[in-house]
Amino acid sequence: MAHRIKIFKPLHKERASSGPFRFQGSMTLETALAFPIFLAAICAFVCLLEIADIRMNIYMGLWTAARETAQEVIMSPVLSDKKIEQTMVRTIGEGRLNRSMIEGGQEGLDCGGSRISHYDGIIHLKVSYRMNTPLPGWLSSKILCEDSLDIKGWTGYRGGVENAQGEETLVYITETGSVYHTDYSCTYLNLSVQPVAAEEVEGIRNESGGKYYPCSSCTKKYIEKGVVYVTSTGNRYHLSLQCSKLKRKIYTVPLREVAGKGVCSKCTK
């Protein structure tokens, strides 16, 4: 007896390809959405690198202008913002500024906020400028930047001795000092700070044979461990190098203006 095998075909063809098509279509859509975001992130990163580089160049130009101004201020105590801007352009380079994101290129630098303090001779240089970020659409923006730098004006060094033209003697004083000095390098003006172990400070003496006591500003009590700082001419030890008692603000003044002050026993004999 013969057996017949029948093969039944499905009534409807299975749409096997519909699933993969939907999956591939979703991946294409995600890629289309992610690529602009990725591109914008790359552009933003490049912009950050450019901003950091141009600000470094701006600071270098400002530092060069500060040094030149500090040397010239003794002859002309009035600052010229245009001259400061020209010095910065010369230092950085016209091409670099004009290719940068600074609005207006070299013309976009504004040093109008610079000034000099006639009280302490400190020169305050300030430059303002805008940066245009080259990002598409709503990502684009303008950034207002300001950089500043302070430097002490150079007043010259004469050692307190009259010159051949018979100009008056210049001497050196500090804000709180009761004496004047004829030598700018006097150790009472320029303190020589030395670190010592706290446990050894009671056994050492200054150059006059005196003991060291805690500084009333930065220490206020005896320190048993760690490092403290002393000077050869002082009688206090300090916990911090930034202590105001370790700093000297020196002024150069004519001898006729120090009436009432004594003479330094170290540099003026």
C-alpha positions, 0 to 999 in steps of 0.5 A: 500500500503506497503512502502519499505525503502531502505538503501544506503551504501556508495560506498567507506569506509571512512578512519576515522582512517587515521586522528588520525593515522597522529596526533598520529604519529606527537606527537610521532615525537615531543616527540622523538625530545624533550626528548633529548633536555630535557635530555640535559637541565637537564644534563646542570643544574646538571653540573652548580650545580657541577661547583658552588659547586666545585668552593666553595670548591676551594675557601675554600681551597684557603682561608685555604692556604692563612691563613697558608701562611700569618703566615709562610711568616715571617719565609720564604718570598718565596712562595711554589706553591706545598705547597699551592696545598697540603694545598688545597687538604688537606682541600677539600679532595682527594676523592672530587677532584678526583670525580669532573669535574676537569681535572686530579683531585687533580693533576689538581690544578696549583698555579704557579701564586701565588706571594708575594709583598715585597713592601706592604707584600700582598700575592697574591694566584692564582689557575688555573684548567680545568673542563670537562663537562660530556655532550654528543657530541658537548655539551661537553666542557672544561672550564678554571677556575681561582680563586684568593685571597689576604691577608696581611702577618702576621708580628707579634706584639711586641708593639715596645719594645725590647725583652729579646734577645736584638732584635731591637725595631719595630715601626709602620708607615703609608704611609703618616704619619709624626710620628711613633707609638710604640703601634699597637692599637693606635687610630691614626693607627686604626681609630674608625669610627662613623656615625652621622646625617649630620644636627648634624655634625656642632655641634659636636667636635673631642676629641681635641675640633675641628670642622668637615669639609667636606672631600676633597676626598669623600664629597667636600661640606656641606651635609645637610641630610643623614648620614656622618662618623667621627673619634674621632681624625680627623677633617673631615666628610666623605660621604662614608666608602670606602673613602681612608682617612678612611683607614690606611695601616700600616707597621712594621719597625725597629726604625732605619729606621724612621729617620726624623719622629716624635714620636706619642704624643698619644702612645709614651710618 
